[in-house]
């Protein structure tokens, strides 16, 4: 009889134990996958910030707690602009505000109107605000649609009422769901004159981007450059901590799951001592006994993985609807998340099932057959 058929017969004979074991694996997989996809989603959302501007790379404060805490003063931006190979720079100030219950983390971008075209902004309706306006703004087309506003509407932000002078598009979902204000106005509201959160840099045609980045970080060591999502941790330590938490939770889930799997499978070995002794007596090798026990463990792992991933879909969807996370968390189910789920379950079964399998393999046939 093939291993798998033999293993499935034994698993089905003890349905309660099998369901409990699969549930333990599923819970561990659900935890690991949910953390992985939410972490990936948060990274993707955060990385969208640096891809709004039509620039070759972004400059931010090095090791800031997050991008909103990044501060670049007027002098630093001027020094970035003077680096050989830099064609233009655009400084922006980012702020987060709760507009309403459906938009608890609405993004406001402070940017000078003369920088809009270089930032990749296309005005779809109306016109840009004036450079020194204190109560004017533009809305991304997604934001305007979500809020039900249009050119001429009144938009409340920073404790003031602003007239919407235009509707714009950046070609980026993050930027199109935000609002733009004159840079001095946002700086004034937040009492940070001359400060920007990010500087978007465009290099000269034919210039070596990597070389320009190195020059900037050499001349201004307090700043860092970001070109890809993988480099995002240079400026946002929260993502580094989040990735570390995902790794730590995976290891913890594997260890706890392995203990549960090991205890359950060891109990199974005790219950089947006579059966295993009989198999040894009729000629089964120790290797075949180990293979049988491990096959049972892996079968449960695959079942638990399927259930765990399904539960992760449900939990992740629920998290996206939590008011504090609406518009911020977008779960990202990548192939890597599914591989992490499968490897977690297999590692739990391998580590947890190894001792019970070896113990079963070294049962003395005569002693096992007389076991009561």
Buried (B, 14 or more C-beta within 10 A) or exposed (E): EEBEEBBBEBBEEBEEBBBBBBBBBBBBBBBBBBBBBBBBBBBBBBBBBBBBBBBBBBBBBBBBEBBBBBBBBEEBBEBBBEBEBBBEBBBBBBBEBEBEEEBBBBBBBBBBBEBBEBBBBEBBBBEBBEEEBBBBBBBBBBBBBBBEBEBEBEBEBBEEEBBBBBBBBBEBBBBBBBBBBBBBBBBBBBEBEBBBBBBBBBBEEEBEBEEBBEBBBEEBEEBBBBBEBEBBBBBBBBBEEBBEEBEEBBEEBBBBBBBBBBBBBBEBBEBBBBBBBBBBEEEBEBEBBBBBBBBBBBBBBBBBBBBBBBBBBEBBEEBBEEEEBBBBBBBBBEEEBBEBBBBBBBBBBBBBBBBBBBBBBEBEBEEBBEBE
